[in-house]
Amino acid sequence: MIGKSTVFQSILKYLILILFFFLHKNRFMYKFRLILDTKEDVIREIAIAKDFTLEDLHETILNAFGFKGNEMASFYHTDNDWNQGDEIPLFNMSEQVGGLTQMRDYKIELIFNATTKKMIYVYDFLNLWTFFIEYIENFNTTKDKSIPLLLFSLGELPKEAPKKEFEIQSNEDDDAFDIFDGDEEFDEY
């Protein structure tokens, strides 16, 4: 005679198998274009699962471009004109405890949406490999492929990071504000 608990356990195991099969066969994916900030065209298009984190995206970028992954990196919020905003670092290096402080704290589906479609990614702060990350679309897939996916590759990564030119924007009010103006002792030096 089969007990009620045995039947319940069998049904529960069956439901778990169905759920596991469904979750691993039907994946909601986000497609991104990754563009290296250089004169030559160096572009990759990738797809990752919506439940991945920015840390997973970081790892995917490293693999797509062939980096070893032994340097620091950060994502930066940006507007549609690629103006750099707030930083999301690989590791929390602030004294802040808790909250959203590093890449692994941010799910892709919560960052990229109808209003946020772009981010800047910087790898290796000594060489400043800089990438423009653009959300293209989302889609469902039932294909049994390993995730993340490299969908498109154009161009080769240069041997050295492109040199960055930094411009200082002058402010007309800079001359009007002088903290030592009128300090006669300072003028003697």
VEXMARKE-754095 format. One record per residue (C-alpha): x, y, z. Coordinates in steps of 0.5 Angstrom, whole numbers, padded with zeros to 4 digits, always signed. Layout:
N
XYZ ...
This chain:
189
+0000+0000+0000 +0003+0007-0002 +0002+0012+0003 +0000+0019+0002 +0007+0022+0004 +0010+0018-0002 +0005+0020-0007 +0006+0027-0005 +0014+0026-0005 +0013+0023-0012 +0009+0029-0015 +0013+0034-0012 +0019+0031-0015 +0016+0031-0022 +0014+0038-0021 +0021+0040-0019 +0024+0036-0026 +0019+0040-0030 +0020+0047-0027 +0028+0045-0028 +0027+0043-0035 +0023+0049-0037 +0028+0054-0033 +0034+0051-0037 +0030+0050-0044 +0027+0057-0044 +0031+0063-0043 +0030+0070-0043 +0036+0073-0046 +0039+0080-0047 +0043+0082-0053 +0048+0087-0052 +0053+0090-0057 +0060+0092-0054 +0064+0097-0058 +0072+0098-0056 +0073+0106-0056 +0078+0106-0061 +0079+0108-0069 +0079+0101-0071 +0072+0097-0071 +0072+0092-0065 +0065+0090-0064 +0062+0084-0061 +0055+0082-0060 +0053+0078-0054 +0047+0075-0051 +0046+0073-0043 +0041+0071-0039 +0036+0076-0036 +0038+0074-0029 +0045+0075-0030 +0049+0080-0026 +0053+0086-0028 +0059+0081-0025 +0057+0076-0030 +0057+0081-0036 +0064+0083-0034 +0066+0076-0034 +0063+0075-0041 +0066+0082-0044 +0073+0079-0041 +0072+0072-0045 +0069+0076-0051 +0075+0080-0052 +0080+0075-0049 +0082+0079-0043 +0085+0075-0037 +0081+0078-0032 +0086+0080-0027 +0085+0087-0027 +0080+0092-0024 +0074+0094-0028 +0068+0098-0027 +0061+0100-0030 +0059+0107-0031 +0052+0109-0032 +0051+0114-0038 +0046+0118-0042 +0044+0117-0049 +0050+0122-0051 +0055+0117-0047 +0057+0122-0041 +0060+0118-0036 +0056+0118-0029 +0056+0114-0023 +0061+0108-0022 +0059+0101-0021 +0066+0098-0019 +0068+0090-0019 +0069+0090-0011 +0066+0095-0006 +0072+0099-0004 +0068+0104+0000 +0066+0104+0007 +0059+0103+0006 +0056+0097+0008 +0050+0094+0005 +0046+0096-0001 +0048+0096-0008 +0055+0097-0008 +0059+0092-0013 +0057+0089-0020 +0055+0083-0017 +0049+0086-0013 +0046+0089-0020 +0042+0084-0024 +0042+0086-0031 +0034+0086-0032 +0034+0091-0027 +0039+0096-0030 +0037+0095-0037 +0030+0097-0039 +0026+0102-0043 +0030+0108-0041 +0037+0105-0039 +0040+0102-0046 +0047+0104-0045 +0053+0104-0040 +0061+0105-0040 +0065+0099-0038 +0073+0100-0036 +0077+0095-0035 +0084+0096-0033 +0085+0103-0030 +0092+0103-0032 +0091+0102-0039 +0084+0104-0039 +0081+0099-0044 +0074+0103-0045 +0068+0100-0048 +0061+0102-0050 +0055+0097-0048 +0049+0098-0051 +0043+0094-0050 +0040+0092-0057 +0034+0087-0055 +0031+0082-0051 +0029+0075-0053 +0027+0068-0051 +0031+0062-0053 +0029+0055-0053 +0036+0053-0056 +0040+0048-0051 +0047+0052-0052 +0051+0055-0046 +0050+0061-0044 +0053+0067-0045 +0053+0067-0052 +0058+0070-0057 +0053+0072-0063 +0058+0077-0067 +0065+0079-0067 +0068+0084-0072 +0076+0086-0071 +0081+0084-0067 +0083+0087-0060 +0089+0092-0061 +0096+0089-0057 +0096+0096-0053 +0090+0100-0050 +0088+0106-0055 +0091+0112-0052 +0086+0117-0048 +0086+0124-0049 +0084+0128-0043 +0081+0135-0044 +0080+0140-0039 +0074+0144-0040 +0075+0151-0038 +0070+0155-0034 +0070+0162-0035 +0068+0163-0027 +0075+0160-0025 +0079+0167-0026 +0073+0170-0021 +0074+0165-0016 +0081+0166-0013 +0082+0163-0005 +0088+0167-0004 +0086+0174-0007 +0087+0179-0003 +0092+0175+0002 +0098+0179+0002 +0102+0174+0006 +0101+0169+0000 +0103+0174-0005 +0110+0175-0002 +0112+0168-0004 
